[in-house]
Amino acid sequence: MFRFGCYIADLHNQIEKLGQEQRKIESKNDKTYYRGKRYSIDVIQQFKDSIGHLIALNGLLSTTENYITSTVFAGMGETQDAYQSVIFEFNVDSKMTNLIRPYANINGRSACQDEEEVLFFMGFVWKIESMKKIGTNDWYIVLQSCTDYDPDLITYIEQARCHCTYITVGNILQELGDHTSATNFYQRMLLNETLSDETRVNFYFNMAALAEDQDRYFDAVNYLIQAKNLIKSTVSENNEVLAQPKPLFADNIVPSQLNLFNNMARAYMKAGKYPSAKKCFEDALQQNGSDIQRATVLNNYGLLEYTCRNIQQAEKYFQQAVELAKNDACGPEFKRNLDIVSKHIPKDTETTDAERKSEQTC
């Protein structure tokens, strides 16, 4: 943060100045911008739980005035495995003046001038108005800007004051694909003895995701174990979120025990440590979680059993995943896995114990 502080400050000043110049000559009508991005099923669920509440997205928020451009970045209609497409509609109130954080149209200064880009500085706060499914794996989320006199925004500012720390820069670097620098930022921040356990859990969770992307699976597991050891003290507080959702502060969401065990199992599975992966999937299923979270674990468990050629066991887990996710966008994906596995199971003759044992490879 100290190393990049001058650049961040300069960017803030440029966006602020440019935005002020543009609003002097623009009409006073409300503005609508779009953003397309892919998110994991866990994050999709967090958006659902936060309808009607405030959200602050990580890092600089890049949007566009062109809806079609946003669909390209969202990957609409593409096969995305565990990720789903989201189109955000950002509505900016024309009455907003003296903004706490600036934004501006940077189309004339951007390297990609055909994107009609509008850039919002870090920490901009929005309210999730609605969320609807517009395709098998596609979502449309409508957000409204918070006016400066909004009491919810005042409360948020008090809670998030001075929150621009190493995690902000780390998240930006992570989105840019600079995994090494992002990990270095998280590691440096962990040296701060005043950090809360919640914040440390987020650091380890992000570092595990980075390690998995770099095929460093055992490092990913070690980071997740450290996160799991810290998350015990936050479980009771996290349970309260289900009854009354907190504002979705992207840096402050504590991953659940279920998510941690699931990600550990995935890392073990990719490393070829199947017994360890099975144990972590079993541990994940012992934790509390939403239907879609449990369905995701069961689907992953089914993939593991299929890899091990335990076909009937894989079918069982896929079937359970389909039942839990029947009303969710990922349901069709789980159903495809079930259909593929079912084709490998003979329906007219029973599989003997000897045949079943010969199929099992792990």
N, C-alpha and C positions, 0 to 999 in steps of 0.2 A: 504494500500500500504506500509506503514511504517512497519507494522507487518510482511508482507510477502516479503518485499524487499530483504532480505538476501537470501531467498530461490530462488526467481526469478533470482537474480544475479548469484547464484551458478549453477542453471539450464542452464543459458545462457553460462556460462564458460564451462560447461561440453559438451554441444552441440557443441560449437565452437571448442573445443579441439578434440573431437571425429571426427567431420566433416573434420578438417584439416588433421588428420591422414588417414582417408579413401580416401581423394582425392589425397594423395601422391602415392597411390598404384592402384587407379582406372584408367580405360581408360579415354581418353579425349572426348569420345562420349557424345552427348547430352543424358540427362536422362529423363524418363517419369514416373510419379507417378500418382496415382489415389486416389480419395476420394469420398465416397458416403454419402449422407445426405438427409434428408427430409426438405423441405422449404414450407412456406405458399405461397399462390398465389401472395400476394403483393411482396414478395421477388423475386419470379420468374420473375415478371414484371420488377423489378429493374435490374435484370440481363439482361433482353432483352434490356432495355433502355441504358445499359452501354456497349454494344458490341463495341469494338474498343477503350475502355477507361480503365483506371487503377482501380484496386480493391485491398483493403486490408481486409482480413477476420479477424473476431474477434478472439482474444486469440491465443493460440498455435495451429498450423495447423498440424493435424495428417493425414498422407497419407500412402499409401501402394504401393509396387511394383507389387502387385497382383490385376489384374482387378476384378477377381471373388470375392475377399474379399470386394472390394468397393461396389459391387452390394448387398451384404448382409447388409451392413450398410445403404444403400439407401432404402432398403425395396422394391426392384424392383418387380412389379407385385402384390403387396399387396393392399388391400383396405385401403385408408388413409384419408378419409373424405376431409378436407380442405387443406391437405398437398400433395405435389407431390415429386417424387424421382428425385434426381439430381446426376449424375456421373460427377465429375470433372476430366479432364485430365490435369495435370500440366507438362509442358515441361520446363526443366531447361537447360539453355544455358551453354555449356561446357566452354565457354570463360569467364564465371563469376568468377572473382577473387577478393580478398579483399572485400568480401561481407559485407554490412552494418549490416545485420542480418544473423545468422548462421543457418545451418540445418545439419542433420546427420541421418544415418540409425541406429536405436536403437534396432534392432531386438535381438541382443545378451544381451541387458540389460532390455528388456521389460518383463512384467509379462506374456504377451501373445506372445510367440515367433513364433507362426504360422501365424501371420498377416503380416510379412515382413514390419514392420512399419518404415517410415521415418518421422521425426519430424522437422518441421520448427518453428523457434522462432517467437514470436509475431511481427506483423507489416510487414511481408514479402509482397512485392508488385508485382502484376501480371497484365498483360494486357489480357482482354477477346478477344480472336481471333474469336471465333464462338460459336454458340449455336443452337442446333437442337433437335427436338422432336423425340424420338426413341420408344415411346409407348404411350398408352392412357394418362398416368400420369407420364411419364418418360422423362427426359431431359439429354442431353449430352453437357457439356460445355468445350471448349478447351481454356486453358490459357497458356500464354508464360511468362517466367520470364523476368524481366527488367534488362538489363545490367547496370552497375554502371555509364556508361556515357550517358544513355538514358536521353534526356532533360526533358521528361515527368516525369521521376522518380525524377530528381533534383527538379522540381517544386513541386511534391508531398511531398518530404522530407521537403522542406521549409514550406509548409502549415501544415504538421503533426508533426513538430519537438516537442519533449517532450510531445507527446500525450499519453504516457503510464501512465494513471491515474487510479483512482478508478473504472472508467467504464470498463477498461480492465480486472481488477481482478473480477469485478462484473459479467461481461459476461462469464468469465471462470467458476465461481462458478455456474452461471445459467445453463450452459451446463452440468456441473457435477451433477445437480439436488439438489444442496445445496441452496434452495430457501431462507431460513432465512438469511444466511450469505450474499447472493447476495443482498437482500433487504437492509440489514444493510450498505453495501458498498455504494449503491445508495443514501441512506438517509444521510450518512456522507458527501458524495460529494455535496449534495444539500446545505449544510451549507456554502459552498464556495461562497462568495458574488460576486466574479469576473466571475462566470460562465455565458456564453451567454444563451439567451432564447432557442436557438436551442438545446444546450446540455441538458438543464433542461427538455425540451420536451421529449428527448430520455430517460432520467432517469425515468420520470413519465410513459412513454409508457411501458418501460421494467418492472417497478414495477407493473403496471396494469396486464401485462401478468402473472407475478409470482403470484399475488393475485388470478387471475382467476384459475390458475392451482391448487391452494390450496382451491378452493371453497369459497374464500372470495370475493364474487361478488360485494358487496357494497363498499369495499375498492378499488376494481378495477375501479368502476365507479368514485369514488372520485379522484383517480389518473388521470384518463382520463379527468375529468373536469378541473383539474389543468393544464394539458397539453394543453387542448383546449384554456384556457384563455391566454396561452403564445404564441400559434402558430399564432395568428393574426398578430404579427409583422414580421413573416417569410413568409407569404403567397406570397407576391410579388416576393421575392427571389426564392421561390420554383417553381413559374410559369416559371421562366427563365430556370429551369432544363429541361423542356420539349422541349424547342427550341434547347438547346445546353447542352446535358447531362454532368454533372460533373463527375469526377472520383468517383467511388462507395466506399467512405470511410465508412465502415460499421458502425462506431460509430457516423457519422455525418449526416445520412439520416434523414430528418425531416418527421415524419408521417404526412399525409395530414389530412385535416378536415374530409374528407370522411372516412378515416380509423378510425379516433377517434370516430366519431359518430357510425360507424358500430360496433366497439368493445364495445362501451357503450351499444348498443342495445343487443349485445350477452350476456353481463354480466347481464343486466336486465332480459333478457329472461330466463337465467339459474336460476335466483333468483325468477322466477315466477311473476315478475312485468311486465306483458304484455302490459298495456297501456303505460308505460314509454318506453318499448322496441319499440313499434310502433312509438312513437314520434321520437325516435332517428333514426330509419330506414328512416322515412320521411325526417328528417334533413340531413341524409347522402345523400339521392337522390337529394337534392338541391345543393350539392357541385359539383365542377368540379372534374373529374376523368376519367381514361381510360375506355374503354368499358368493359374490364375484371373486373375492380374494381367495376363498376356499376352492372355488372352481378352478382358478388359475393354478393353485398348488396341485390339485388332482390331475389336471391336464398335463402338467410338467411331470408328475409322478408316472402318469401313463406313458409319456414319451420315454422315460427311463426304463420302465418295464418292457416296452417295445424294443428298445435298444438291446436289452438283455434277453430278448426272444421269449419273455414270459407273456405270451400273447393273451391268454385268458385274463391274467391279472391286469394287463394294460387295458383290455376292453372294459373291465370292471371300473377302473378309475376314470376312463373317458366317459362312461355312461353316467357316473356320478357328477362329473364336471358339466355334462350337457344338461342334466336335471337342474343343477344350481344356476346355470347361466342361460336358461331358456328365454328369459326376458331381457337379456343383455346383448350388446352388439357383438361380443366375442363368441356368442353361442354358436353361430354357423361354423366358425373355425374349429371349435371343439367337436362339433358334429362331424365335420370332414375327417378329423382324426379317428373318431369312432367308426365311421363307415369304412375307412381304409383297413383298420385292424380287424373289423368283423369279417371282411372278405378272406382273411387268413385262417379263420376258425371253421373247421368242418362241422356242418350242421346235422349230417345224417348219421355220423358214427361218433361214439364217445372216444375221447382221448384217454389212453391208458396211462397209469402212473409212470410206467417206463418211458412212454413217449413224451410225457410232460417233463420228466427229469432231463431227457436228452435235449429238449428245447432250451432249457435254462442254462445260460452261459455266465451269469453273474448273480 
